[in-house]
Amino acid sequence: MTNIIRPNFGGRDRQAEPSTADAVEAYEPIHVYGSAAGYLVALLEDAHGPEGRCLKVVTGSVGGNVFETVAATPATDEGRIDADMAAMAVLRALEIVEQGSGPASA
């Protein structure tokens, strides 16, 4: 599942990305999973990226308008299931950070 979470966590080359200052685009989330530790986790559908039509799990500060993609999946039923799982994992991690405690032992 290398297309879910990047191992470099945002360390990609931003020089190769198009500038967002010229074209501001509004997205309506398909689903908002929740918020924790001051961050919102939501699902968007995007057809404008180089990968074509896909589902993106995004996170960003609750009061802000800048969101980062943390997972991208194909815009299929199977992709939605993968996106839901990734989003719930990110949300749970944020909840753990918010509580200030480590994960419970299994």
N, C-alpha and C positions, 0 to 999 in steps of 0.2 A: 504494500500500500504506500509506495513512495510518493504518490500524488496527493496524499492526505496532509502530512505534516513535513515541512522541509527540514532537513537535518541542520541547516545553517540558520534557521529561525530568523529570517529577514535579512540575512547577509548577502542577498543577491545583488547584482550590479544594477543600481538604480539609474545609471547613465543610459542603459539600453531601453528604459521604459519611457513611453511618451509622457510629455508634460501634461499635468492635469490642470495647470493654471489657465490654459486657453479654453478648454471645454469643461464646464462644470455640469455634471449630470446628476440628477436626483434618482435614487433608487428607492422603491418601496419594498420592504422586506416581505418575503413569502411567509416567514415565521420568525417570531422572536422567542428564543429559548429561555431567556431570563437575564438577570444581571447579578453580579457578585463582585466584591472588592472594587467597586466603582467602574466596572466594565460591563458592557452589553454584549451579548452573543446572539447573532441573528443569521438568517439564511436569505440570500439574494439569488436571483437568476440573472445571469449576465450573458449577452450574446455578442458583446463588442470586443472581447479580448482575443488574443491570438489563438486561443484554444477553441474558439467558437462558442456555441451555446453550452453553458455549464451552470451548475449550482455552486455557490461560494458561501462557505461559513466565514463570517466576518466578526471581528471584535474591535471595540474601541471604547473610549470613555463615555460614560452615560450622557453627560451634557455636551459632548463634543460632536463634531461632524466629520471627523477623520476616522476611517475604519480600515483595518488591515485584514487581508484575506489569510486565514489560517488553514483552510482546506478548500480544495476545488475538486468537484466530482462531475461526471457526465450528467446531463439533464435527462436522466432516465429514472424509472422506479427503483432500480438497484442503486443508482447514484444517490437518490434521496435517502435511502436507508443508510448508506455510508456517511452521508452528510449529517444525518441525525445522530449517528453514533459519535462522529468526530465532535459535533457541537456539544453533546452532553458530556463528553470527556473534558473538553475545554471549560465548560461551565462548572463541572465538579472540581477541577483543579483550581479555578478561581474561588470557589466556595471554601476550599481548604486553606488557601492563602488568606482569605477574609477572616477565617476563624483563628488563624495564627497557630494552628496545631498541625502536626504531621498526620499522615494518613493512618487510619486505624489498621491494626494488624489483622490479618485474615485468619 
